[in-house]
Amino acid sequence: MKTVLLLSLVTAAVSFTVTETKLFEGLRKGAASWRQLLGDLMSCPYCFGHWVAFALTAVYQPRLFEGWWPLDYFLTALVIAWLAAFQSALLCLIMEKAKM
């Protein structure tokens, strides 16, 4: 469970950084001009977080469930993405308050 929580923090940080910061603004605009769907994906922390969670799950292979392993990894990635969504929302809220 500790690994899943840590991976959710990493997922939230990566998805927030790519989708919300000026550092990746050019990449987001370039992706949007190339493919609308890709641009939308790179502008949504929740959407992008799923792909990050799936990639991290493939690399670190944490398992929350004990059953059929492909389903276990899929469900674990969804849990990581779900936890990261709350963390990303909190980051957005904090950054919005900091701008005031």
N, C-alpha and C positions, 0 to 999 in steps of 0.2 A: 504494500500500500504506500510505503514511503516513496518508492520509485515513481509511482503514478502521480503522487502529489508534486514531486519535484519536476517531473515531465510536464505537468500541467502549468507550472510556473514558467518553464522554458517556453512552452507553446504560447502562453499569453504574452510573454515578452517579445518573442519573435513576431507573432502575428500583429501585435500593436506597433512594433517598430516598422515593419514593412508597410502596413496599411495606413498608418496615421502620421508618420514623421516626414519632415521635409527631405530628409536624407534619401528616401526612396520615391520621392514625388516624380522624378523623371522616369524612373522605371515603371511606375503606375501609369503615367501618361503614355509611355511607349507601348505598354501592354494593351491599353485601351484603344490606341490607334491601330494596333495590329489585329486584335480580336476583342470585340465588345465583351464577351463572356469572361475572357482572361482579365480584362480591365476591371470588370465588376468584382471578380474574385479577389483581386489584389487591393480592392478598396474596402473590403468588408472584413473586419477582424474575426467575426464569427465564422465566415466561410473559409477564410484563409487558415484559421486555426485548425479546422478539420484536416486539411492537407498536411499541416505541420505535425499534428497529432499522429496521423497515419504514418508519416515518415519516421517520427521518433519511435513509434511502436515497432516498426519494422527493424529499426536498428537495435533498440534496447530490449525488445521482446518481453515486456512485463505482462503478466497474466493475472487478472483479478478472478477469473472463473476457471473451473476445472471441468472441462468437457471436451468437445471437439475443438482442437487447437485453432483452426482458421476463424471460427466463430468467437473464440475466446479473445484473440487478438483484435478482431473487429470491434467487439463490444468494449474492450479495454480502451481502444483508441477513441471511441465515442465518449466514454467517461472522462478521459483526459481532455477532449475538446470541450465537453460540457463544463468541467471545472475551469478550464481556461477562459471560457466565455464570461464567466462571472468576474474573473480576475481582470480581463480586458476591459469590461464595463467599469470596474472600479478604477482602473488606470485612466480611462477616458474622463471619468468624473473628476478625479484628482487633477488631471491636466487642465480641464475646463475651469476648475476653481482657481488654479494657479495663474491663469490668464487674466483673471479679474483684478 
